[in-house]
Amino acid sequence: MDYNQGGFYRFSNYVYWLLILNFLFVITNILLFAAFILLIPSISNAILYYIAIIPSGPAFAALLHSLSVLARNNEVAPVEEFFKAYKTNFWDVLKVWLPIITGFFILIIDIQYFNQNPTVLYQILNGIFLVILFVMVIFAFYALVITTHYKFRLRDIYRLSLYYFFTWIKRTTGNMGILFLTIVLMFFTSDFIILFISSLVAWLLILNTKPIIQDIKTSFVKDGSGQDDSIHN
């Protein structure tokens, strides 16, 4: 029997890759994690949180890309793959990421305002905005996945993200479930646990989203090259 093809060997390799990618993700997100550790969560610090979260888009996109490669191939150089994706997609990801986080922060500030004015109307609006915020997280995930895999115009990335959000309900629900369980785990343990499980959560999201990535290539990418600038009509 070839030892290199054994189940334990493959499992240990996956664990190694996830650990390495998790470390790289944390390092490239050090500004954001430092902000959460050092800053008091308040509206007065909102602009500092906004600045700190800007590098998170390219870092998360690089993590998703690396895990997607891992899902297709059994042999991956995690450090090389991560930084290649980070460098190659940096500016494209920022173009997608900045409008999204701007929307995030507008919603979060509104939610904070509603919480400070506990009327019935504001509590209803608070619930609605929380749902919208959760939806935007999945939308952002789809947008980053698409950006790190294919070359589309900005508006087409947003269109595709909405399309797959509403038409692939089973996959969208699965991704929501993964994020919800992560939030529950953080609630019952510590927010800092995300430092140790980021790559695992992203890995589960990628595994659930693989059919969508493939469908985009089949349905919207010319010749399956992944280098086109527009969506097929």
C-alpha positions in Angstrom: 0.0 0.0 0.0 1.3 3.5 -0.8 1.5 5.3 2.5 1.3 8.7 0.8 -2.2 7.8 -0.4 -3.4 6.7 3.1 -6.3 8.4 4.8 -4.3 9.6 7.8 -1.7 11.1 5.5 -4.3 13.1 3.6 -6.0 14.1 6.8 -2.8 15.4 8.4 -2.0 17.3 5.2 -5.4 19.0 5.3 -4.9 19.9 9.0 -1.4 21.3 8.1 -2.7 23.4 5.2 -5.6 24.8 7.3 -3.3 25.7 10.2 -0.9 27.5 7.8 -3.7 29.3 6.0 -5.3 30.3 9.3 -2.0 31.8 10.5 -1.5 33.7 7.2 -5.1 35.0 7.4 -4.6 36.2 11.0 -1.3 37.9 10.2 -2.7 39.8 7.2 -5.7 40.8 9.4 -3.6 42.0 12.3 -4.9 45.5 12.0 -8.5 44.4 12.4 -7.8 42.1 15.3 -5.8 44.8 17.0 -8.7 47.2 16.6 -11.1 44.7 18.2 -8.7 44.1 21.1 -7.6 47.7 21.8 -10.6 49.9 20.8 -13.8 50.3 22.8 -16.8 49.3 20.6 -18.5 52.6 20.1 -19.7 54.8 17.3 -16.9 57.3 18.1 -14.4 54.6 17.0 -16.4 53.7 13.9 -14.0 55.3 11.5 -11.0 53.5 13.0 -12.9 50.1 12.7 -13.7 51.1 9.1 -10.0 51.7 8.3 -8.9 48.5 10.1 -11.4 46.3 8.2 -10.2 47.5 4.7 -7.3 45.0 4.5 -9.6 42.1 5.5 -11.2 41.9 2.1 -8.0 41.0 0.2 -7.0 38.7 3.1 -10.3 36.8 3.1 -10.4 36.6 -0.7 -6.9 35.1 -0.6 -8.0 32.6 2.0 -11.0 31.6 -0.1 -9.0 31.2 -3.2 -6.3 29.1 -1.5 -9.0 26.9 0.1 -10.7 26.5 -3.3 -7.4 25.3 -4.8 -7.1 22.9 -1.9 -10.6 21.6 -2.6 -9.6 20.8 -6.2 -6.1 19.5 -5.6 -4.5 17.3 -3.0 -1.1 19.0 -3.2 -1.0 22.7 -2.4 1.8 25.1 -1.4 -0.3 27.1 1.0 2.1 30.1 1.6 2.8 30.5 -2.1 -0.9 30.1 -3.1 -2.1 32.6 -0.4 0.3 35.4 -1.2 -0.1 34.9 -5.0 -3.8 35.3 -4.6 -3.4 38.2 -2.2 -1.1 40.1 -4.5 -2.9 39.3 -7.8 -6.4 40.1 -6.7 -5.7 42.9 -4.2 -7.0 45.9 -6.2 -9.9 44.0 -7.8 -11.0 42.8 -4.4 -10.8 46.3 -2.9 -13.1 47.7 -5.6 -15.6 45.1 -4.6 -15.0 45.3 -0.8 -15.0 49.1 -0.2 -18.7 49.7 -1.2 -19.7 46.6 0.8 -18.1 47.6 4.0 -19.4 51.1 3.6 -22.9 49.6 3.5 -22.0 47.4 6.5 -21.0 50.4 8.6 -24.1 52.5 7.7 -26.2 49.6 8.8 -24.2 49.1 12.0 -24.4 52.7 13.0 -28.2 52.7 12.3 -28.6 49.6 14.5 -26.6 51.3 17.3 -28.9 54.3 17.0 -32.0 52.1 17.2 -30.7 50.3 20.3 -30.2 53.7 22.0 -33.9 54.6 21.3 -35.9 51.5 22.5 -39.3 52.4 20.9 -41.4 49.8 19.2 -40.7 51.2 15.8 -37.0 51.3 16.3 -36.9 47.8 17.7 -38.8 46.6 14.5 -36.3 48.5 12.3 -33.4 47.1 14.4 -34.6 43.5 13.6 -35.0 44.3 9.9 -31.6 45.9 9.7 -30.0 42.9 11.5 -31.5 40.6 8.9 -30.2 42.8 6.1 -26.8 42.9 7.7 -26.7 39.1 7.8 -27.8 38.9 4.2 -25.1 41.3 3.2 -22.5 39.1 4.8 -23.4 36.2 2.5 -23.6 38.6 -0.4 -20.1 39.8 0.4 -18.9 36.2 0.6 -20.3 35.4 -2.8 -18.8 38.7 -4.2 -15.3 37.8 -2.9 -15.5 34.3 -4.1 -16.4 35.4 -7.6 -13.7 38.2 -7.6 -10.9 35.8 -6.6 -11.9 33.2 -9.2 -13.0 35.2 -12.3 -12.6 38.6 -14.0 -15.9 40.4 -14.2 -17.0 44.0 -14.2 -17.9 45.3 -10.7 -21.6 45.6 -11.5 -21.6 42.1 -12.9 -20.0 40.7 -9.7 -22.8 42.2 -7.7 -25.4 40.9 -10.1 -24.0 37.4 -10.0 -23.8 37.6 -6.2 -27.5 38.5 -5.9 -28.4 35.9 -8.6 -26.8 33.0 -6.8 -28.0 34.3 -3.4 -31.7 34.1 -4.4 -31.6 31.2 -6.9 -29.3 28.7 -5.2 -31.3 28.7 -2.0 -29.9 25.4 -0.7 -26.3 26.6 -0.9 -27.2 30.0 0.5 -29.1 28.4 3.4 -26.1 26.2 4.1 -23.7 29.1 4.2 -26.1 31.0 6.5 -26.2 27.9 8.7 -22.4 27.7 8.9 -22.1 31.4 9.8 -24.9 31.1 12.4 -23.2 28.1 14.1 -20.0 30.1 14.1 -21.7 33.0 15.8 -23.3 30.6 18.3 -19.9 29.1 19.1 -18.4 32.5 19.6 -21.3 33.5 21.9 -20.8 30.4 24.1 -17.0 30.5 24.2 -15.2 33.7 23.2 -15.0 36.1 20.3 -11.3 35.3 20.0 -12.0 31.7 19.0 -12.4 33.1 15.4 -8.6 33.6 15.5 -8.2 29.8 15.6 -11.0 28.6 13.4 -11.1 31.2 10.5 -9.7 28.8 7.9 -12.0 25.9 9.1 -15.1 28.1 8.7 -13.9 29.4 5.3 -13.2 25.8 4.3 -16.7 24.7 5.1 -18.1 27.7 3.2 -16.0 26.9 0.2 -17.0 23.2 0.2 -20.6 24.2 0.3 -20.1 26.8 -2.5 -18.1 24.7 -4.9 -21.1 23.9 -7.2 -21.7 27.7 -7.5 -18.1 28.4 -8.5 -18.3 25.6 -11.2 -21.7 26.9 -12.4 -20.3 30.4 -12.9 -17.5 28.9 -15.0 -20.0 26.9 -17.1 -22.7 29.5 -17.5 -21.0 32.9 -17.5 -17.4 32.5 -18.5 -16.4 32.4 -22.2 -14.5 29.2 -23.1 -14.2 28.4 -19.3 -11.1 30.6 -19.2 -12.1 32.7 -16.3 -10.5 35.8 -17.8 -13.4 37.6 -19.4 -14.4 41.1 -18.4 -18.2 40.7 -18.8 -21.0 38.2 -18.3 -22.5 36.4 -21.2 -25.8 37.7 -22.3 
